[in-house]
């Protein structure tokens, strides 16, 4: 049969791994994933057309098959909580959450009133995501609308699936970083109209956290959510014990921290709450009842000394969980590093995180937590072709360890614990190569 010479087709030969279910919800983890050691994936118009075991007859249909044997292709990683304006202040020393915000975050974020500056950091930020194999993210801007415009403009250049929002903050921050309840509503509404569902871009209503919003501002945030029910909500919850006490003092009429957000109509299936470490039993139940989502941010939780997230309890309560780097409190853009620290957090609680569960969280689990599992997260036919090509071993130590691996699980565990951006060979967004490591 003659080769098909269509420019909109891409055929790739490699090893492939993707998830079909949450490994914690099946009796045998092998039921949760598909691993093809020698496979052929075909991409058409930026979407997955097929994935099958490689055979010469199927390959002969295509004028060119990219040969990536010896590497592993997975769906692109999904970051469910990250602050792009904090990129340049990553790894800032010595504080816990509230002091860290005052000392480092607020002074850095003031610079994003300057659109040119925001564009420069946005470009660096998008490149850093792609360099680490992250193809989708839920992102915080600053209080300035310019920061969101700059970010979306950069994401649009590579056709990246990105969700972002302007921070809403009208109290308990420096005067030159405050908006008002009304201006935050107006600016957010304008940005929703401009960017939500514009190509692969979507918007998130973004109150930073309850202490920096007045009841009036949260009321208008809830109004936005009712006016645009398919937009997202992103904010922080129960990250730090002092933070929780502060919320109680500011909202004494509410039953607890989560109840503040629920009261103002900000919970639900597209509401993603970063951290959620110190939850009460009532709050765990409220997450389940409202179908709200948690972003687990391991490197940040350890760096700021915030606490240990209880992933097993989230599983028992049937709560969707994604993984977030939380840069700049998080110390790496790499979701491999996030999974490394997540494993240690589980160990400190006398529990385990299997590599299958870990890579599920970074791919399909992230997609499910963002209600995007119909579009991204695995290689089912019709999904958007966002994927990362990984080198199993990128250093001499990794090579030595890899030689001793006897199973897929062990190979993935070594990658999860030793891997970082050096393991990212290349990254594809909507079927197009957008990053490749220097030789």
N, C-alpha and C positions, 0 to 999 in steps of 0.2 A: 504494500500500500504506500503511495507517495506521501512524503512528509507534509504536514500542514504548516504553511508559512504564513502565520498570522502574527502581526506585531503585538497584538493585545494578549497573546498567550505567553506564559512563562512556565517552564517545566524544570523542576529541581529534584535531583537525586540526593538523598541523604538518609540519616536516621532521624526519626520523628517521634516526639512524645507530646501528647495532649490529653486533657482530662475530659471525661464525660459525666462525672459525678463527684461529689464530695467523698473522699476516702473514708471519712469518719461515719458515713451513712450507709456503707455497704459492709457485708460480712467479710468479704475478701477484698483487699485494696486493689487487686488486679482487675476487679470489676469496674473500678473507677477511672481507669486510664486505658489508652491505646498506645502501645509502643511498637513501632515498625523499625527494625534494625536496618533494613535496606528498602527504602520506600521511594515513591514518585509522587510529588505534589504538583498539581497543575493549577495555575492561577489565570483567571480571565477577567479583564477589566477591573482589576484591583480586588477581586473576590476569589475565594477558594472554589475551584471547580470540582476537584477530586483529590483524594489521597488514597493510595493503594500500595500494596507490595510491588516492588520494582519487577518488571519483566521486559524483555527486549522488544516484544511485539508492541506493548503499550508505548514504550519509549520511542519506537520508530515513527510514531505519528507526528513527532515534533522535530522541527528543523534543528533545534539545539536544546540539549538538556544540560543544565548547569550541574556540575559534579561536585558535591560537597560531602562525599563519603569521608568518614572519619570524624565528622562533626555531628552535632546534635541540633536539630531545629525544633524550637518550641514556640507557642504563641508569645507575642510580645508581652513583657511584664506590665502590670497595671498598678500605678501608685495612687492610693486612695486618700492621701493627705500629705500635702507639701506646700510650702510657702516660697514662691519664687523670689520675692524681694529679699529674703534672708540668705540667698545664695552666698553672698560675699562675707557674711558674718558667721558662717558655719564654723564650728569648733571654737566658740568664744568661751573663755574660762570662768569657772568657779561659782556659778550661781544656780539656784533653783528657779522654778518657773517665774514667779512674780518679780523677783529681783532681776532676773535675766531679761524680761521684757523691758523693764525700765533702763537697764544698763546698756543693752545692745540692740534690741529689736526696734524700739521706737526711734532712736537716732538714725538708724539705717533706713527705715521706711520713709523718713521725711524727704529723702532724695528723689522719690518717685513722682513728685509733682512735675518734675522735668521729663517730658515725653521722650526726649532724645536719650536721656539716661535710662529710662525704663526700657526703651528699645534695645539698648546695648546689653543690659542684664537679661532681657527676654531671650535674645539670640543666644547668649552663653548658656542660659538655663535650658532651652530646648535642645541645644547641641549636647549638653551634659546628660539629659534624659536619654537621648538616642544612643549616646556612647555607652550607656549602661543597659541597653536593651529594653528600656521603658518606652512603650509606644502609646500609652494613654495615661492620663493623670487627672486628678481632681485637685485644683490649684487655688490657693489664696493669692489675691493681689494685695494692694494697700488700700487705704481710704480714698485714694485718688482714682477717678475714672480713667485717667490717662494710663495708669498701670495696666488696666485690663485691656484697653484698646491695643497697647503695645504687645502684650502677650498673645492675644488672639491673632493679631496680624502676623506674628512670627510663626505661630502654629499653622496658620492657613497656608503659609508658603510651602510647607511639606505635607499638607493635607492630613494633619495629625488629628486624631480624635481626642479632644481636650475639653474639660469642663472647668470653668473658673468663675470667680466673682469678686466684686469690689467689697472690701471690708467695710462694715457698718460699725461706727464707733463714735458715740456722742458724749461720753463721759469717762473719767478716770484714765485719761491719757493726756499727753502734752497738747496744749491749745492748738498748735499748728498741725496736729494730726486728727483733730475732731471734725466730724461733719455734724449735721443736725438730724433730728428724726425726719423732717420733711425733705431735706436735701438728699439724704441717703435713699429715701423712697424714690425721689425724682431721678437721681442718677442711676440707681439700680434698674428702674423701669426703662430708662433710655437704653441702657446696656442690654437688657433683655430683648427689647425690640430690635436692636441692631445685630446681636450676635447669637441668640438662642436658636438652635437648629439652622444656623448658617453653615451649610456644608456639614462638616463633622464636628462642629463646635456647639457647645451647650453651656447654659448659664447656671450658676449656683448663687442663691441668696446667701449672703455671708456675714452675719453678725460675728465679730471676732469671738467673743464669749460673753455670757450674761453680765459680768461685772462692768464691761465697757459699753453697755447699751442701757438706756433708760427704758422704763416700761413703754413710753411713747414710741421709741424706736422699734422695739420688738413688736408692738401692735401693728406698725406699718410694715414690718417685715412679714408678719402673718397675713396682712392684707395683700401684699405682693404674691404670696404663695397661693392665696385663694383666687387671685386674678389670673395667675399663670400656673395652673396646677401641675403642669408637666416639667417645671423647672426643679432644680435640686435645691436643697438646703445643706450648708456645711457650717459646722461650728465646733467648739471644744466643750468637753464635758468631763468633770470629775477626774482631772489629770493630777491634781495636787491637793493635799488635805487643807492647806491654808486657803487655797482657792475656794474650796467647798464652803468653808466657814465664812468667807467673804460674801459668797452668793447668799448664804442664809441671812446675813446681816442686811443685805441690800433688798432681798425679796422675802421678808419674814412671813408674809401672808401665804406663800407657796409651800407645798408639802416637801419639796426638796429641789435639787438642782435640775433634774430632768423635768420635773413638773413645771418649772419656769418656761421651758421651751414648749411643752405640751399646751400649757395655758394659752400661749400666744399663737397656736396653730402651726408650729414649726417642726412637729414630729411627723413621721410617716415613712412610706416605703422608699422615698427618694431623699430622705434626710440622713446624712452621714455625720456621726459624732466621733470626733477624734479622741482617742485615749480611753475614756470610760473605764478607768482602773478601779476607782473606789465607789462602786455602786452598792446601794442598799438592795435588800431582797425585793422591795417594792419596785425599785427602778429596773432590776432585771425583768420582772414581770411586765413592766410598762413597755420595755423594748419589744418584748414578744407581742404584746397586745397591739401596739401601734405599727408593727413591722418595720421599726426603725433599724438603722445599720450602725455598726461600730467599725472604726478604722484602728487597727492595732499597729502601734508605732514603736517597735522594739528599741531601735538605737536611741531615739529621743527619750524614751521612758528611763533607760539606764543612764544616759548622759546627764539628764536633769535630776536624777534620783527620785523620780516620781512614784515608782512602784511597779508591781508585777501584774500584768493583765492576765485574767483567768480565761484562757481560750476554751478550756473544757467546759466551764460553766456556760459560756456563750453557746457552745454546741448543744448542751443539754436543754437550753432554753430556745433552741431553734432560731438563733439570731444570726443573720448574715454578717460576716466579718471579712474585711479586706485588709491588706497590709499597706501601711504608709511609711515613707521614709521620714516625713516631718522635717526635712531640711528647712531652716538651719539649726533647730535643736537636735534633729537627727544628724548623724555624723557621716552619712554617705548617701549618694544618689543610687547606689547599687541595691537592688532588691535581693541579690545574693547575700549581701552584708546584713540586710534586714532579717533574712531567714536564719542566718548564723546567730544573731542575737536573740531571735525568737526562740530558737532551740535552747539557749542558755536560760532564758526566762522560764521556760517550762521546766527545765532541770531544777532550778531553784525552788520550784513548787512541788518537786517530786514527781513530775510528769514528763511525758516525752512528746516530741514533735517529729513525726516521720518525714522523710524527704518527700514522700508522695503528698502528704497533707501540705507541706510547705510550698511545693511548686504549684499545687492546686490553688492555694491562697493567692499566689502571685500572678495567676493567670485566670482560669475560669472563676475562681472564688472572687477575685477582684471584679470581674465582669458582672457576676451575679449581685455583688454588693452595690454596684452602680446601676443595676437594672438594665444592663447592656448585653446580657448573655445571648440575646437574639442577633447581635451584631459582631461581637468579638469574644475572645476568651478561649476558643479552641478551633480545630480545623474542620468542622462540619461544613459540608457544601453550602455555599451561599454566604458564609461569614466573610467579613472583611479580612483581607490578607495582611494582617499585622503580625510580624514574626521576627524572631531573633535567631541568629546562627551562633552557636556556642562552641568554643573549643573545650573539650573535656579537660585538658591539662594545659595551662599556660605558663607554668613555671617549672623549674627543676623539681621542687618539692612536690607539686601536684603530679608531675609525671611519675615520680617514684611511688607516690600513693596510688595513682591510677593503675599501675602495673599489678598492684596487690588486690584490686577490687575483683570480686568473684560473682557479683550479681548486679542487675540494674539498680536495685535499691542502694547498694553500697556505692556504686558509681555516682548516683545522684546525691547521696549523703556527703561524699567527699567534695563534690562540686558546691553543694550548699554551704559547707563549712570552710572551704578554702578558696572559693571563687570570689571574683570581683570584676571590675571593668576590663581587666586584662583577658578575661575569658570570652568577652564579646567580640566575635569575629566581624559580624555585620548585623545591621538592623534594617528591616523593611517596613514601610508604612504604605498601606493600600497597594501592596504588590511592588512597590518601587524601592530601590536601594537608596537609603538616606544616610547611612553611616557605614563605613568600613574601616577597620583598624589599620594603622600604618604598618607596613611590612617591617 
